[in-house]
Amino acid sequence: MSNVDKIQFLRQVDLFRSLSEKALFELAAITIEQTQPPKTVVFKEGDKGDALYIVKNGKINILKRNSAGIDSVLVSLGKGAVVGDMAIIDEQPRSATIATVQETEFLVMTKDDFRNLLGTVPEISFQILKLTTERLRATNAHLKELEVSTNQMEDVIRVITNIARKSNLLSLNASIEAARVGEAGKAFSVVAAEMKRLAEDSAQEASKIDSLLQTLQSKTKAIANMK
């Protein structure tokens, strides 16, 4: 890929879209082409941030490890996505894992080359600051939306759980009454058993929803802290 082709591509990337031709030329000069096969870990959560990656072609997953030690996909990204940019600036460990979904081509800039360039081409620093601000605003907006959704889900879980408990109690009372009246209460006993089964099913579904809610909240926190 020639420098001219790199410049044309970088011009389509949000982070670099508004840069001058000179700045794009300087960026293109420090990029390294790299191709990774499918299902390959590019870098892991906790790794030292040593490079910035731009997806030229292909698809990647951003993964975050939960409290159970299982990696879950936060988001999938494709052509033009920039990952690892914040970690090479603030020198904090990677806060998420990046893995390819399919064969993926990257343009890579090492931390040293990129930081040296920031010192000689100030407009790149300004553009990063601008995009970071936009990201924070977008993230805050998403977090507020997620907070509203999770609060609503919690209300639904409480209602379902309450209904399940009441249904279970009614089923128990119905079973007692059916046993008291003997043969005449047989049909009533069948209804009571069915009511109990439905109550147990409702309680299980409420538990599943609660588990999904916890996962959603975990992902929300991970996105807010992602570098």
N, C-alpha and C positions, 0 to 999 in steps of 0.2 A: 504494500500500500504506500503510495507516494505521499510526500508532505502535502501536496495540493489536495489529494483525496482526504487526508486526515483533517485538513482545515475545513473542507466542505462538510465533513461529518460532524466535527466539533461545533460548527455553526448551528447545527440542529439540536444540540444538547442544551437543555434549559440553563444549566449552570454557566455556560460559555456563550450563549446566544447573542448577548449584546456587546461582546468584546470587540475591540478593533481588530483590523486585519493583522497588525503587528503583534498584538497579544496572542492571537490565534496561531500565528506563525511560530512564536516562541513556545507555545504549548505543544504544537504538533512536533516540534523538534525534540521534546523530551519524552514523548510517548513510545511505549514498547508494545508491539503486537504480541498477543498471547492467546492460544486456543486451548480450551479445556474440554475433555470428553464428557459425556453425560454422567450425571450422578457423581460428580466430583466435588469435594469440599475445597473451596477456594481459600477461605480462612475460617478459623473457629472462634467462637465466643471466648473471650479471655486472651486471645492472641495479641501480640504487640502490633500496633498499626504501623505498617511499613510501606504501604502503597495505596494509591487510589485506583479504583477500577471503573471503567466505563464499558457498558455492554454495547458492543458493535453489532453483533448478531447473536440470536439465541434467546435463552430464557434461564432465569435463576430464581431460587427460593431464598427468602430471608427466614432463618429459623431461630427460635428462642427456646432454651431449655427451661422446663417448668420445675416445680419443687420435687416432682417424682423422678426427675432425671431424664424425661422424655422430650425430644425436640419436636416442636410443633411449628407449622408454617404460619408466619405472620402475614406475608404477602409474597406474590410472585411478580417479578419485574422482567421487562424485555428491553428491546433496542433503545438506546439513549439513556438508560438508567445509570446513575452515578452512585457507587457505594464505597464506603470507607473513607470518605472525604473528611469527616469530622475527627476521626481517630488520628489522622496524620497531622492535624492541626493542634488539637489539645493534648496529644500524647497519652491519652487514656487507652486502656485495653479495649479490644473489640467488644461491643456489647451484644453482638448477634453473630450467628454463623451464616455464611453464604455458600450455597451449593448449586451446581448447575442442574437443570432439569433435562436439557438436551445439549448437544455439542454447542459450545458458546465461545464466541470470539470477543476478546477484550482489548481495549487500549489501556495500558497500565502506566501510571506515573509514580515513580518512587517518592518516598517522603522527602528525601534530601533534595532531589531535583525540583520537586514541586515547591518546597519551602524556599529554596534559593530563588526560584522564579517569582514568588510573591514579593520578595525584596526588591526585585528589579522592574517588575511590572505591577505597580500599585492598583491598577484598575481591576486586576483579578481579585485582589483582597476585597475591594469594595463590592464586587459582584458576589463573592462568597457570603459576605456579611448581609447583603440584600436578600439572597436566596435563603439563607439561614433564618432571617426574620420572617420571610414568607412561610417557610416550613413550620416555624413555631406557631404562627397564627393559624395555619391550617390544622396543625396537630391539636391546638387548644380547642378549635371549633369541633373537631371530630371527638375529642375527649368529652366535651359538653354533651354532644349528641349521644355518645355511648353511656354517659352517666344517666341521662334521662331514660334511655332504653333499659339499662340495668335496674334502675329504680322501679320501672313499670313491671319488669319481669319478676322482681322480688315481691311486688304486690300480688301478681298472679300466683306465684308459688304459695304465698301465705293463704290465699283464698282456696286453692286446690287442696292444700294440706288440711285446712280447717274443715272443708267439705268431707274429705276422706275420714277424718276423725269422727265427725258427727254421724256419717254413714255407718262407720264401724260400730258406734254406740247403738245406733238404731237396729243394726243387724243383731247385735248381742241381745238387746231387749226383745227383739222379735223371736229369736231362737229360744229364749227363756219362756216366752209366752206360748210358743208352739209346743214346747215340751210339757208345759203345764196342762194344756187342754188335750194332749194325747193325739189319737188318730185324726181328730177333727182339724188339728193344726198342721197336718202333714204338708199341705200345699203352701201354707204360710211359711213353714220351715224351709221349703225349697226357695221361696222368694228371699228369705233372710240370708240363705247361703249365697245366693247370687249377688245380693246387695253387699255382702262382706267381700266377695271376690272383686267386685267393682271398686270398692273402697281401697282394697289392697293394691289394685292396679293403679288407681289414682295416686296413691302415696308413692309408688315406685316411679311413676312418671314425674311427679313433683321432685323427687330426689334426682332424677336424670337431668331435669331442667336446671336444678340448683347447681349440679356439677358443671353443666355447660356454662352457666352464668359465672362460676368461679374461673373457668378457663378464659372466658371473654374478658373478665376483669384483669386476669393475669396478662393477657395479650395487650390490653390497653396500657397497663403500666410499662410493659416492655417497649411498646411503640414510643411512649413518652420519653423513655430513657435511651433509645437506640442511637448509636453513633456509627 
